[in-house]
């Protein structure tokens, strides 16, 4: 298990249920290492600001993480974490390795722009 304050995905079934039931989902698939920990921290920090996005982590070494590791969008990725952004169950963006808060918020703003309800 990852020691973060994010909600954890522990199985492929959990993953599939989460992305099918939520419009905007960000999943960080990694370890408790120096490239991953900052990305978890950014997601934890942004959870309140982006209440229309569900933030999760998934342990890279969990056999169930094949649902992330086998995505065509991550083919060729060399570093972890793999961060996957889902919109209505479909991958809209995937990144690897450490990301800055500015990089993450840029993706969240572009892919998951909050819609104002009249």
N, C-alpha and C positions, 0 to 999 in steps of 0.2 A: 504494500500500500504506500501511496505517496503521502508525505506529511505536509499537506497544504490545507488551506482553509476553503478550497474549492470543493464542490460536490464531486464525488468520485464515480467513475464508470468502472465496474468490475467484470462485466461480461459483454460479449458481442450482442446478446439479447438486450441488455440494458442500453447499449449504444444505439441499436436500431430503434428501440422504443423512444428514446430521448429525441433522436433526430426526426422521427416521424410525428411526434406529438408537439414539437416546438418549432416555431417559424425560424428563429435565429439562434444558432448554437455555435459556440467556439469550444473546441476540444484541444487540449494541450496534451500530447502524448510524449512522455519523457521519463527521466529519472531524477533523482535528487542530486544533480550535478551542477557544476558552475555555469553551464550554458542554459540550463532549464530553470533553475530556481528564480532568476530574475523575471522570466516570462510568467511564471506562476504568480509572483508578487504583483506584476502589472495587472494581470487578470483579476486578482483579489481586490486591488485598488479600484479598478474600473467597474466592478460588479454593480455598485450602487448607482453610478452615473449612467450606465447602460442597462437600465432595468428591463428593457425590451429584448435583451440578449441573455441566453442561459450559458453560463461558464462552467466547464467541467475539466477534470484531468483524467488521464488514463495512463497506467504504468506501462512503459514501453516494453518491459520484459515479461509482462503478463501474456501468456499464450493467446488470450482473448483479444489482444491488441492487433491481431492480424487484420481486423476490420479497418484499421488505419494504415498499417504497414504495407498492405497489399493494394491500396488505392493507386490508380494510374497517376494521379496528381503528385504522388510522392516518389515516383520512380526517379532515381538519380539523386535523391536527397542524400547528402553526406553527413549532416549533423543533426543532433536532436536538440530541442524537442521538435517534433512535427506538430505544427499548429494548423488545425483544419477549421475552416469556417463554412458552416452549412446554412443554406437558406431553403426552407421548405423541403428538407431532406436531401438536397443536392449540394455537392461541394461547389462553392463559388470562389474560394481562394485557399491556397495551402502554402505555408512557409516552413522553412527549417532553420534551425540554429537560433541563437540568441536574437532577440528583437528589442528595439527601444520602445518606450511608451508611445512616442510619436508614430513609429511604424505601425504599431498595433491599433492606435486610435484612428489612423488614416484608413486602415482596412475596415474597421468597424463602421466608421462614418460613411465610407463608400458603399460597402456591401449591405449594411443593416441600417440605413438611414431611417430614423424614427419618423413615422408618419403622424401628422397632427390630425386628430379626429375632430370634426366640426360639431 
